[in-house]
Amino acid sequence: SETFHDIQIPVDFSWGVEAGPLYVFIYAGPSFSLNVAWEESVAGISTSFYSTTSGKDFNRFDIKLGGGAGLVFNDFLRLKIGYRAGVLNGCGGDMAKYCTIRRGQFTVGLAYCF
């Protein structure tokens, strides 16, 4: 099992057009990700950022590139869908020789704009 928590700061550029009561848009750009907590358990052996054996061999920072599209209904309801692909290897230190971890993220969002 794996538990992963991160904070992402997206820097998106968007373009859209109005079509009656709809506003249709696309967006793209990088997202800077800082991994706050990570823990993995395999066959009863637990590894995390805080473990002394191999936690130091994983990177906490990642850059994700991606984009998506969305709709805004009547200026107050927003539906958005997108994908971001991790660019940097999650393995660091000596582990980078033996493994490659790239994290992708598929997102769907629904928001009320006020």
C-alpha positions as CSV (number, residue, x, y, z in Angstrom):
1,S,0.0,0.0,0.0
2,E,1.1,3.6,-0.5
3,T,0.0,6.9,0.9
4,F,1.1,10.1,-0.8
5,H,0.3,13.8,0.1
6,D,1.6,16.8,-1.7
7,I,1.1,20.5,-2.1
8,Q,0.9,21.7,-5.7
9,I,1.2,25.3,-7.0
10,P,-0.1,25.4,-10.6
11,V,0.9,28.2,-13.0
12,D,-1.7,27.8,-15.7
13,F,-2.2,29.8,-18.8
14,S,-5.8,29.7,-20.2
15,W,-7.7,30.8,-23.2
16,G,-11.5,30.7,-23.7
17,V,-14.5,31.9,-25.7
18,E,-18.0,32.7,-24.7
19,A,-20.8,30.8,-26.4
20,G,-24.1,32.1,-25.0
21,P,-24.5,31.1,-21.4
22,L,-21.3,28.9,-21.6
23,Y,-17.7,29.9,-21.4
24,V,-15.4,27.2,-22.9
25,F,-11.7,27.3,-22.0
26,I,-8.5,25.3,-22.2
27,Y,-5.5,25.6,-19.9
28,A,-1.9,24.4,-19.8
29,G,1.2,25.0,-17.8
30,P,3.5,23.6,-15.1
31,S,2.7,22.7,-11.6
32,F,5.3,22.8,-8.8
33,S,4.8,19.9,-6.4
34,L,6.2,19.5,-2.9
35,N,5.7,16.1,-1.3
36,V,4.7,16.6,2.3
37,A,4.2,13.0,3.4
38,W,4.8,9.6,1.8
39,E,4.7,6.1,3.2
40,E,4.9,2.7,1.5
41,S,4.3,-0.7,3.0
42,V,5.4,-3.8,1.2
43,A,5.4,-7.3,2.8
44,G,5.1,-5.7,6.3
45,I,8.2,-3.4,5.8
46,S,7.3,0.3,5.9
47,T,9.3,3.0,4.3
48,S,8.7,6.8,4.5
49,F,10.5,10.1,4.1
50,Y,11.3,9.9,7.8
51,S,12.7,6.3,7.8
52,T,16.4,6.2,8.3
53,T,17.1,3.3,5.9
54,S,15.8,4.4,2.5
55,G,13.6,7.5,3.0
56,K,16.4,9.8,2.1
57,D,16.6,8.2,-1.4
58,F,13.3,9.7,-2.6
59,N,12.8,13.2,-3.9
60,R,10.3,15.6,-2.3
61,F,10.0,18.0,-5.3
62,D,8.5,17.4,-8.7
63,I,7.4,19.5,-11.7
64,K,4.3,18.4,-13.5
65,L,3.4,19.5,-17.0
66,G,-0.1,19.3,-18.3
67,G,-3.4,20.9,-19.2
68,G,-7.0,20.4,-19.7
69,A,-10.4,21.9,-20.6
70,G,-13.4,23.2,-18.9
71,L,-16.8,24.9,-19.1
72,V,-18.4,27.7,-17.0
73,F,-22.2,27.7,-16.9
74,N,-23.9,31.1,-16.4
75,D,-20.9,32.6,-14.7
76,F,-21.2,30.5,-11.6
77,L,-20.8,26.8,-12.1
78,R,-17.4,25.5,-13.4
79,L,-16.5,22.0,-14.6
80,K,-12.9,21.2,-15.4
81,I,-10.9,18.1,-16.4
82,G,-7.2,17.8,-16.9
83,Y,-4.0,15.7,-16.7
84,R,-0.5,16.5,-15.4
85,A,2.5,14.3,-16.0
86,G,5.5,14.3,-13.6
87,V,8.8,15.3,-15.2
88,L,11.4,14.5,-12.5
89,N,12.3,11.1,-11.1
90,G,10.9,10.4,-7.7
91,C,13.9,8.2,-6.9
92,G,17.0,10.1,-5.6
93,G,20.4,9.4,-4.3
94,D,21.7,5.9,-4.9
95,M,18.2,4.7,-5.7
96,A,18.1,6.7,-8.9
97,K,20.4,4.1,-10.4
98,Y,17.9,1.3,-9.9
99,C,14.4,2.9,-10.1
100,T,12.4,5.5,-11.9
101,I,9.2,6.9,-10.5
102,R,7.1,9.4,-12.4
103,R,3.8,10.5,-11.0
104,G,0.9,11.4,-13.2
105,Q,-2.3,13.1,-12.0
106,F,-5.8,13.0,-13.6
107,T,-8.2,15.6,-12.2
108,V,-11.9,16.4,-12.4
109,G,-13.2,19.5,-10.7
110,L,-16.6,21.0,-10.0
111,A,-16.7,24.5,-8.5
112,Y,-19.3,27.1,-7.6
113,C,-17.9,30.6,-8.5
114,F,-19.2,33.5,-6.4
